[in-house]
């Protein structure tokens, strides 16, 4: 009849509901199924994968060399001290890289064939980006909080490998004496790896819990970037292109809080100089007064 309003049919409502659900998934990306990269997942431990990882390792070494040479000449670390700091960072970076590779291989192989979240390069990139964004700054916070405790309780100053057994600590803390530099380096590297591992485990739990969001974002980036048909392009993007910037940033931040701090010593220098100047002025005043008295006794006018 004319003017009659028809109610929507059930198939129409179902289609509308599906459309709304898809739109919601596009907004939040948590309800979307990750796109499958045609051509298969990349292999981190193939010949090309190993070559790519060696190249990024070389880049890390060059970055640390540049950071060292950019230091002011007056404050530049001695070569052996820098070698200790550099090697400590490289061991930490290698350990973080291995943890990311293990995560990518383990999760990718476990989900192989049973899920669309099985691309090793996407998982590696998730681990790497979480390192840059979360692990680096959490390690900075933990190291800054633990540094005074390690110094006070263990007598170890992070970044100091040759502690003079004859010179007392400027701030009065009893430091460890008689430990060879290589042994001190091993101790400090072990402390750094322990901090990294603890922080990485916590962050990895959060990454795995948010995989439905994080993986979909990166998988979509791979798809729209045209990487899905090229396994080598996925490797280069995940292990070289993104880490070139990320590793340089991470190494610069870590180099700042892993090297020896001179704040305590530098803070005491102005105080010591001020005390010495005051003592010198007092001695000069006393000398002038004595000369004035002697001159007055002799009937002479002091200069």
C-alpha positions as YAML, in Angstrom:
chain: A
units: angstrom
residues:
- id: 1
  name: UNK
  ca: [0.00, 0.00, 0.00]
- id: 2
  name: UNK
  ca: [1.02, 3.58, -0.62]
- id: 3
  name: UNK
  ca: [2.79, 5.20, 2.31]
- id: 4
  name: UNK
  ca: [3.53, 1.89, 3.98]
- id: 5
  name: UNK
  ca: [6.95, 1.75, 5.67]
- id: 6
  name: UNK
  ca: [8.67, -1.59, 5.26]
- id: 7
  name: UNK
  ca: [10.93, -2.89, 7.99]
- id: 8
  name: UNK
  ca: [14.42, -3.94, 6.92]
- id: 9
  name: UNK
  ca: [14.88, -7.63, 6.27]
- id: 10
  name: UNK
  ca: [17.19, -9.82, 8.39]
- id: 11
  name: UNK
  ca: [19.79, -10.24, 5.60]
- id: 12
  name: UNK
  ca: [19.99, -6.46, 5.25]
- id: 13
  name: UNK
  ca: [20.53, -6.04, 9.02]
- id: 14
  name: UNK
  ca: [23.20, -8.74, 8.96]
- id: 15
  name: UNK
  ca: [25.01, -6.99, 6.10]
- id: 16
  name: UNK
  ca: [24.81, -3.67, 7.93]
- id: 17
  name: UNK
  ca: [26.21, -5.28, 11.05]
- id: 18
  name: UNK
  ca: [29.10, -6.79, 9.11]
- id: 19
  name: UNK
  ca: [29.87, -3.42, 7.56]
- id: 20
  name: UNK
  ca: [29.90, -1.70, 10.96]
- id: 21
  name: UNK
  ca: [32.11, -4.44, 12.37]
- id: 22
  name: UNK
  ca: [34.59, -4.06, 9.52]
- id: 23
  name: UNK
  ca: [34.67, -0.30, 9.95]
- id: 24
  name: UNK
  ca: [35.30, -0.74, 13.65]
- id: 25
  name: UNK
  ca: [38.11, -3.13, 12.86]
- id: 26
  name: UNK
  ca: [39.61, -0.63, 10.45]
- id: 27
  name: UNK
  ca: [39.59, 2.03, 13.15]
- id: 28
  name: UNK
  ca: [41.04, -0.04, 15.98]
- id: 29
  name: UNK
  ca: [42.78, -2.73, 13.90]
- id: 30
  name: UNK
  ca: [42.31, -5.18, 16.73]
- id: 31
  name: UNK
  ca: [39.34, -6.92, 15.16]
- id: 32
  name: UNK
  ca: [40.91, -7.28, 11.72]
- id: 33
  name: UNK
  ca: [42.58, -10.42, 10.54]
- id: 34
  name: UNK
  ca: [46.19, -9.79, 9.61]
- id: 35
  name: UNK
  ca: [46.77, -9.83, 5.86]
- id: 36
  name: UNK
  ca: [48.75, -12.79, 4.56]
- id: 37
  name: UNK
  ca: [51.85, -11.85, 2.57]
- id: 38
  name: UNK
  ca: [51.77, -13.78, -0.67]
- id: 39
  name: UNK
  ca: [55.12, -15.38, -1.42]
- id: 40
  name: UNK
  ca: [55.66, -16.64, 2.13]
- id: 41
  name: UNK
  ca: [57.42, -15.35, 5.20]
- id: 42
  name: UNK
  ca: [61.04, -14.21, 5.24]
- id: 43
  name: UNK
  ca: [63.80, -16.38, 6.72]
- id: 44
  name: UNK
  ca: [66.07, -14.64, 9.23]
- id: 45
  name: UNK
  ca: [68.70, -17.40, 9.15]
- id: 46
  name: UNK
  ca: [69.05, -17.95, 5.44]
- id: 47
  name: UNK
  ca: [72.27, -16.94, 3.70]
- id: 48
  name: UNK
  ca: [70.89, -13.56, 2.76]
- id: 49
  name: UNK
  ca: [69.44, -13.09, 6.24]
- id: 50
  name: UNK
  ca: [72.84, -13.69, 7.88]
- id: 51
  name: UNK
  ca: [74.51, -11.28, 5.44]
- id: 52
  name: UNK
  ca: [71.96, -8.59, 6.28]
- id: 53
  name: UNK
  ca: [72.54, -9.07, 10.00]
- id: 54
  name: UNK
  ca: [76.32, -8.74, 9.56]
- id: 55
  name: UNK
  ca: [75.80, -5.47, 7.69]
- id: 56
  name: UNK
  ca: [73.72, -3.97, 10.50]
- id: 57
  name: UNK
  ca: [76.37, -5.13, 13.00]
- id: 58
  name: UNK
  ca: [79.00, -3.21, 11.04]
- id: 59
  name: UNK
  ca: [76.75, -0.15, 11.10]
- id: 60
  name: UNK
  ca: [76.52, -0.36, 14.91]
- id: 61
  name: UNK
  ca: [80.33, -0.37, 15.22]
- id: 62
  name: UNK
  ca: [80.67, 2.65, 12.92]
- id: 63
  name: UNK
  ca: [77.98, 4.49, 14.90]
- id: 64
  name: UNK
  ca: [79.89, 4.00, 18.16]
- id: 65
  name: UNK
  ca: [83.13, 5.19, 16.52]
- id: 66
  name: UNK
  ca: [81.42, 8.36, 15.31]
- id: 67
  name: UNK
  ca: [79.91, 9.01, 18.75]
- id: 68
  name: UNK
  ca: [83.36, 8.71, 20.32]
- id: 69
  name: UNK
  ca: [85.05, 10.99, 17.80]
- id: 70
  name: UNK
  ca: [82.30, 13.59, 18.22]
- id: 71
  name: UNK
  ca: [83.13, 14.00, 21.91]
- id: 72
  name: UNK
  ca: [84.92, 17.18, 22.92]
- id: 73
  name: UNK
  ca: [88.69, 16.69, 22.80]
- id: 74
  name: UNK
  ca: [89.08, 17.74, 26.44]
- id: 75
  name: UNK
  ca: [86.47, 15.26, 27.65]
- id: 76
  name: UNK
  ca: [87.01, 12.44, 25.15]
- id: 77
  name: UNK
  ca: [87.38, 9.06, 26.81]
- id: 78
  name: UNK
  ca: [90.76, 7.32, 26.56]
- id: 79
  name: UNK
  ca: [90.90, 4.71, 23.83]
- id: 80
  name: UNK
  ca: [90.91, 1.69, 26.16]
- id: 81
  name: UNK
  ca: [88.03, 3.09, 28.21]
- id: 82
  name: UNK
  ca: [86.04, 3.67, 25.02]
- id: 83
  name: UNK
  ca: [86.82, 0.12, 23.86]
- id: 84
  name: UNK
  ca: [85.37, -1.17, 27.13]
- id: 85
  name: UNK
  ca: [82.22, 0.93, 26.74]
- id: 86
  name: UNK
  ca: [81.87, 0.09, 23.04]
- id: 87
  name: UNK
  ca: [82.31, -3.66, 23.48]
- id: 88
  name: UNK
  ca: [79.87, -3.62, 26.40]
- id: 89
  name: UNK
  ca: [77.28, -1.96, 24.18]
- id: 90
  name: UNK
  ca: [77.96, -4.31, 21.28]
- id: 91
  name: UNK
  ca: [77.53, -7.37, 23.49]
- id: 92
  name: UNK
  ca: [74.26, -5.90, 24.75]
- id: 93
  name: UNK
  ca: [73.08, -5.11, 21.22]
- id: 94
  name: UNK
  ca: [73.96, -8.64, 20.08]
- id: 95
  name: UNK
  ca: [72.06, -10.09, 23.04]
- id: 96
  name: UNK
  ca: [69.03, -7.92, 22.29]
- id: 97
  name: UNK
  ca: [69.20, -8.91, 18.61]
- id: 98
  name: UNK
  ca: [69.33, -12.60, 19.51]
- id: 99
  name: UNK
  ca: [66.33, -12.22, 21.82]
- id: 100
  name: UNK
  ca: [64.36, -10.57, 18.99]
- id: 101
  name: UNK
  ca: [65.40, -13.29, 16.53]
- id: 102
  name: UNK
  ca: [64.44, -16.02, 19.01]
- id: 103
  name: UNK
  ca: [61.06, -14.37, 19.55]
- id: 104
  name: UNK
  ca: [60.49, -14.11, 15.78]
- id: 105
  name: UNK
  ca: [61.54, -17.70, 15.09]
- id: 106
  name: UNK
  ca: [59.70, -19.22, 18.04]
- id: 107
  name: UNK
  ca: [56.41, -17.41, 17.54]
- id: 108
  name: UNK
  ca: [56.58, -17.59, 13.73]
- id: 109
  name: UNK
  ca: [57.22, -21.34, 13.71]
- id: 110
  name: UNK
  ca: [54.62, -22.03, 16.39]
- id: 111
  name: UNK
  ca: [51.96, -20.17, 14.41]
- id: 112
  name: UNK
  ca: [53.05, -21.51, 11.02]
- id: 113
  name: UNK
  ca: [50.04, -22.86, 9.15]
- id: 114
  name: UNK
  ca: [47.62, -22.22, 11.97]
- id: 115
  name: UNK
  ca: [47.50, -18.42, 11.99]
- id: 116
  name: UNK
  ca: [48.12, -15.43, 9.78]
- id: 117
  name: UNK
  ca: [50.45, -13.95, 12.43]
- id: 118
  name: UNK
  ca: [53.45, -15.99, 11.32]
- id: 119
  name: UNK
  ca: [55.75, -13.65, 9.40]
- id: 120
  name: UNK
  ca: [59.20, -13.73, 11.03]
- id: 121
  name: UNK
  ca: [60.17, -10.30, 9.72]
- id: 122
  name: UNK
  ca: [57.03, -8.72, 11.19]
- id: 123
  name: UNK
  ca: [57.71, -10.32, 14.57]
- id: 124
  name: UNK
  ca: [61.35, -9.22, 14.48]
- id: 125
  name: UNK
  ca: [60.29, -5.67, 13.66]
- id: 126
  name: UNK
  ca: [57.79, -5.75, 16.54]
- id: 127
  name: UNK
  ca: [60.55, -6.76, 18.92]
- id: 128
  name: UNK
  ca: [62.98, -4.18, 17.55]
- id: 129
  name: UNK
  ca: [60.53, -1.27, 17.70]
- id: 130
  name: UNK
  ca: [59.56, -2.23, 21.26]
- id: 131
  name: UNK
  ca: [63.28, -2.11, 22.11]
- id: 132
  name: UNK
  ca: [63.66, 1.40, 20.72]
- id: 133
  name: UNK
  ca: [60.47, 2.79, 22.24]
- id: 134
  name: UNK
  ca: [60.26, 0.95, 25.57]
- id: 135
  name: UNK
  ca: [63.32, -1.15, 26.45]
- id: 136
  name: UNK
  ca: [65.89, 1.62, 25.88]
- id: 137
  name: UNK
  ca: [64.25, 4.13, 28.22]
- id: 138
  name: UNK
  ca: [63.27, 1.53, 30.83]
- id: 139
  name: UNK
  ca: [66.89, 0.32, 30.90]
- id: 140
  name: UNK
  ca: [67.98, 3.94, 31.28]
- id: 141
  name: UNK
  ca: [65.68, 4.34, 34.27]
- id: 142
  name: UNK
  ca: [66.72, 1.03, 35.88]
- id: 143
  name: UNK
  ca: [70.43, 1.72, 35.33]
- id: 144
  name: UNK
  ca: [70.16, 5.23, 36.76]
- id: 145
  name: UNK
  ca: [68.34, 3.88, 39.82]
- id: 146
  name: UNK
  ca: [70.76, 0.97, 40.30]
- id: 147
  name: UNK
  ca: [73.99, 2.92, 39.68]
- id: 148
  name: UNK
  ca: [74.28, 4.55, 43.15]
- id: 149
  name: UNK
  ca: [73.28, 1.27, 44.84]
- id: 150
  name: UNK
  ca: [75.88, -0.72, 42.89]
- id: 151
  name: UNK
  ca: [78.48, 1.92, 43.70]
- id: 152
  name: UNK
  ca: [77.63, 2.00, 47.41]
- id: 153
  name: UNK
  ca: [77.00, -1.70, 48.06]
- id: 154
  name: UNK
  ca: [79.44, -3.31, 45.60]
- id: 155
  name: UNK
  ca: [82.06, -0.60, 45.16]
- id: 156
  name: UNK
  ca: [81.67, -0.71, 41.36]
- id: 157
  name: UNK
  ca: [81.45, 2.45, 39.28]
- id: 158
  name: UNK
  ca: [79.77, 1.69, 35.95]
- id: 159
  name: UNK
  ca: [82.08, 2.71, 33.12]
- id: 160
  name: UNK
  ca: [85.23, 2.67, 35.29]
- id: 161
  name: UNK
  ca: [87.44, -0.35, 34.54]
- id: 162
  name: UNK
  ca: [90.76, 0.66, 36.13]
- id: 163
  name: UNK
  ca: [90.22, 1.64, 39.74]
- id: 164
  name: UNK
  ca: [93.42, 2.92, 41.37]
- id: 165
  name: UNK
  ca: [94.13, 1.06, 44.58]
- id: 166
  name: UNK
  ca: [96.04, 4.03, 46.02]
- id: 167
  name: UNK
  ca: [93.62, 6.87, 45.25]
- id: 168
  name: UNK
  ca: [90.58, 7.17, 47.54]
- id: 169
  name: UNK
  ca: [87.17, 7.77, 46.01]
- id: 170
  name: UNK
  ca: [86.36, 11.52, 45.82]
- id: 171
  name: UNK
  ca: [83.00, 10.99, 47.50]
- id: 172
  name: UNK
  ca: [84.35, 8.70, 50.21]
- id: 173
  name: UNK
  ca: [82.76, 5.47, 48.90]
- id: 174
  name: UNK
  ca: [84.90, 2.35, 49.41]
- id: 175
  name: UNK
  ca: [85.53, 1.10, 45.87]
- id: 176
  name: UNK
  ca: [86.61, -2.39, 44.86]
- id: 177
  name: UNK
  ca: [90.40, -2.58, 44.60]
- id: 178
  name: UNK
  ca: [92.72, -4.98, 42.86]
- id: 179
  name: UNK
  ca: [90.27, -6.22, 40.22]
- id: 180
  name: UNK
  ca: [91.84, -6.56, 36.74]
- id: 181
  name: UNK
  ca: [90.24, -4.35, 34.06]
- id: 182
  name: UNK
  ca: [89.03, -7.36, 32.04]
- id: 183
  name: UNK
  ca: [87.33, -8.83, 35.11]
- id: 184
  name: UNK
  ca: [85.69, -5.49, 35.90]
- id: 185
  name: UNK
  ca: [84.46, -5.32, 32.30]
- id: 186
  name: UNK
  ca: [82.97, -8.81, 32.61]
- id: 187
  name: UNK
  ca: [81.19, -7.88, 35.84]
- id: 188
  name: UNK
  ca: [79.72, -4.68, 34.39]
- id: 189
  name: UNK
  ca: [78.69, -6.42, 31.16]
- id: 190
  name: UNK
  ca: [76.94, -9.12, 33.19]
- id: 191
  name: UNK
  ca: [75.06, -6.44, 35.14]
- id: 192
  name: UNK
  ca: [74.03, -4.73, 31.89]
- id: 193
  name: UNK
  ca: [72.83, -8.00, 30.32]
- id: 194
  name: UNK
  ca: [70.83, -8.83, 33.46]
- id: 195
  name: UNK
  ca: [69.10, -5.42, 33.33]
- id: 196
  name: UNK
  ca: [68.41, -5.80, 29.61]
- id: 197
  name: UNK
  ca: [66.99, -9.31, 30.00]
- id: 198
  name: UNK
  ca: [64.67, -8.40, 32.86]
- id: 199
  name: UNK
  ca: [63.31, -5.35, 31.04]
- id: 200
  name: UNK
  ca: [63.02, -7.25, 27.74]
- id: 201
  name: UNK
  ca: [60.97, -10.04, 29.32]
- id: 202
  name: UNK
  ca: [58.48, -7.55, 30.77]
- id: 203
  name: UNK
  ca: [58.17, -5.63, 27.50]
- id: 204
  name: UNK
  ca: [57.86, -8.84, 25.45]
- id: 205
  name: UNK
  ca: [54.91, -9.94, 27.56]
- id: 206
  name: UNK
  ca: [53.19, -6.66, 26.75]
- id: 207
  name: UNK
  ca: [54.03, -6.99, 23.04]
- id: 208
  name: UNK
  ca: [52.65, -10.52, 22.90]
- id: 209
  name: UNK
  ca: [49.48, -9.41, 24.69]
- id: 210
  name: UNK
  ca: [48.98, -6.62, 22.13]
- id: 211
  name: UNK
  ca: [49.93, -8.72, 19.09]
- id: 212
  name: UNK
  ca: [46.47, -8.41, 17.52]
- id: 213
  name: UNK
  ca: [47.06, -4.68, 17.22]
- id: 214
  name: UNK
  ca: [50.80, -4.40, 16.67]
- id: 215
  name: UNK
  ca: [51.13, -7.25, 14.19]
- id: 216
  name: UNK
  ca: [48.21, -6.02, 12.09]
- id: 217
  name: UNK
  ca: [49.71, -2.51, 11.87]
- id: 218
  name: UNK
  ca: [53.05, -3.80, 10.63]
- id: 219
  name: UNK
  ca: [51.50, -6.44, 8.36]
- id: 220
  name: UNK
  ca: [49.39, -3.75, 6.71]
- id: 221
  name: UNK
  ca: [52.51, -1.61, 6.29]
- id: 222
  name: UNK
  ca: [54.21, -4.55, 4.57]
- id: 223
  name: UNK
  ca: [51.19, -5.05, 2.33]
- id: 224
  name: UNK
  ca: [50.74, -1.41, 1.30]
- id: 225
  name: UNK
  ca: [54.51, -1.01, 0.93]
- id: 226
  name: UNK
  ca: [54.60, -3.77, -1.67]
- id: 227
  name: UNK
  ca: [56.89, -6.02, 0.41]
- id: 228
  name: UNK
  ca: [54.71, -9.12, 0.56]
- id: 229
  name: UNK
  ca: [55.96, -10.59, -2.73]
- id: 230
  name: UNK
  ca: [59.63, -9.98, -1.94]
- id: 231
  name: UNK
  ca: [61.19, -11.86, 0.97]
- id: 232
  name: UNK
  ca: [64.55, -10.12, 0.59]
- id: 233
  name: UNK
  ca: [62.87, -6.73, 0.61]
- id: 234
  name: UNK
  ca: [61.18, -7.73, 3.88]
- id: 235
  name: UNK
  ca: [64.56, -8.68, 5.36]
- id: 236
  name: UNK
  ca: [66.24, -5.47, 4.23]
- id: 237
  name: UNK
  ca: [63.38, -3.36, 5.60]
- id: 238
  name: UNK
  ca: [63.18, -5.17, 8.94]
- id: 239
  name: UNK
  ca: [66.89, -5.66, 9.64]
- id: 240
  name: UNK
  ca: [68.57, -2.72, 7.85]
- id: 241
  name: UNK
  ca: [66.30, 0.16, 6.77]
- id: 242
  name: UNK
  ca: [64.45, 0.62, 10.06]
- id: 243
  name: UNK
  ca: [67.37, -0.36, 12.36]
- id: 244
  name: UNK
  ca: [69.76, 2.09, 10.66]
- id: 245
  name: UNK
  ca: [67.94, 4.94, 12.38]
- id: 246
  name: UNK
  ca: [66.74, 2.98, 15.39]
- id: 247
  name: UNK
  ca: [70.14, 1.50, 16.28]
- id: 248
  name: UNK
  ca: [71.89, 4.85, 15.95]
- id: 249
  name: UNK
  ca: [69.36, 6.44, 18.31]
- id: 250
  name: UNK
  ca: [69.49, 3.55, 20.77]
- id: 251
  name: UNK
  ca: [73.30, 3.43, 20.86]
- id: 252
  name: UNK
  ca: [73.52, 7.20, 21.38]
- id: 253
  name: UNK
  ca: [71.12, 7.03, 24.33]
- id: 254
  name: UNK
  ca: [72.79, 3.99, 25.88]
- id: 255
  name: UNK
  ca: [76.26, 5.46, 25.46]
- id: 256
  name: UNK
  ca: [75.14, 8.40, 27.55]
- id: 257
  name: UNK
  ca: [74.17, 6.37, 30.62]
- id: 258
  name: UNK
  ca: [76.57, 3.41, 30.37]
- id: 259
  name: UNK
  ca: [79.82, 5.38, 30.39]
- id: 260
  name: UNK
  ca: [81.52, 6.68, 33.51]
- id: 261
  name: UNK
  ca: [79.94, 9.69, 35.14]
- id: 262
  name: UNK
  ca: [82.15, 12.47, 36.45]
- id: 263
  name: UNK
  ca: [79.34, 14.41, 38.10]
- id: 264
  name: UNK
  ca: [80.41, 13.55, 41.64]
- id: 265
  name: UNK
  ca: [84.04, 14.45, 40.99]
- id: 266
  name: UNK
  ca: [83.18, 17.56, 39.00]
- id: 267
  name: UNK
  ca: [80.73, 18.68, 41.66]
- id: 268
  name: UNK
  ca: [83.49, 18.53, 44.27]
- id: 269
  name: UNK
  ca: [86.01, 20.51, 42.23]
- id: 270
  name: UNK
  ca: [84.32, 23.94, 42.64]
- id: 271
  name: UNK
  ca: [83.96, 23.31, 46.36]
- id: 272
  name: UNK
  ca: [87.61, 22.36, 46.68]
- id: 273
  name: UNK
  ca: [88.73, 25.32, 44.61]
- id: 274
  name: UNK
  ca: [86.56, 27.64, 46.71]
- id: 275
  name: UNK
  ca: [88.07, 26.31, 49.94]
- id: 276
  name: UNK
  ca: [91.59, 26.66, 48.60]
- id: 277
  name: UNK
  ca: [90.91, 30.21, 47.43]
- id: 278
  name: UNK
  ca: [89.45, 31.15, 50.80]
- id: 279
  name: UNK
  ca: [92.46, 29.71, 52.59]
- id: 280
  name: UNK
  ca: [94.81, 31.56, 50.24]
- id: 281
  name: UNK
  ca: [92.96, 34.85, 50.80]
- id: 282
  name: UNK
  ca: [93.04, 34.35, 54.56]
- id: 283
  name: UNK
  ca: [96.77, 33.66, 54.50]
- id: 284
  name: UNK
  ca: [97.34, 36.72, 52.31]
- id: 285
  name: UNK
  ca: [95.32, 38.90, 54.72]
- id: 286
  name: UNK
  ca: [97.27, 37.64, 57.71]
- id: 287
  name: UNK
  ca: [100.56, 38.32, 55.90]
- id: 288
  name: UNK
  ca: [99.49, 41.88, 55.03]
- id: 289
  name: UNK
  ca: [98.43, 42.53, 58.65]
- id: 290
  name: UNK
  ca: [101.76, 41.29, 59.92]
- id: 291
  name: UNK
  ca: [103.65, 43.52, 57.53]
- id: 292
  name: UNK
  ca: [101.53, 46.50, 58.59]
- id: 293
  name: UNK
  ca: [102.31, 45.91, 62.27]
- id: 294
  name: UNK
  ca: [106.01, 45.57, 61.61]
- id: 295
  name: UNK
  ca: [106.04, 48.70, 59.51]
- id: 296
  name: UNK
  ca: [104.22, 50.72, 62.14]
- id: 297
  name: UNK
  ca: [106.70, 49.63, 64.77]
- id: 298
  name: UNK
  ca: [109.58, 50.80, 62.64]
- id: 299
  name: UNK
  ca: [107.94, 54.15, 61.92]
- id: 300
  name: UNK
  ca: [107.47, 53.35, 58.28]
- id: 301
  name: UNK
  ca: [104.34, 53.73, 56.22]
- id: 302
  name: UNK
  ca: [103.33, 50.40, 54.70]
- id: 303
  name: UNK
  ca: [103.04, 50.29, 50.91]
...
